[in-house]
Amino acid sequence: PAGAVPLGLKQNVHTGGAGIRTTISGTEPREYDIVIEKADWGSTGTKNMVIRITDPELLETTGGIVQGMSGSPILQDGQLIGAVTHVFVSDPTRGYGIFAENMYEYSAETGG
């Protein structure tokens, strides 16, 4: 399909630059810069990686991860590697993401 992004396997996820695709104004999503600070490849829950928002526009507009961003795709090296799951209450510029591979495996197991 047009605009399809390949699924990135969790072993290919690495610390460093990435992006989240989200909509903060209007109706069209766009990509904002983040950094993956930590990845826990053995984790099976919803907190597989720690992300930090670095995009100046997103930080100025929202102050970080806000309600409604959960589920926003995380992209790295042209691949869908995960989605935003939680924000750090103590630091809204940081939060957790789940690996796309874990989401896919859970979906296959539950038939959904």
Buried (B, 14 or more C-beta within 10 A) or exposed (E): EEEEEEEBBBEEBEEEEBBBBBEBEEEEEBBBBBBBEEBBEEBEEBEBBBBBBBBEEBBEEBEBBBEEBBEBBBBBEEBBBBBBBBBBEEEBBBBBBBBBBBBEEEEEEEEE
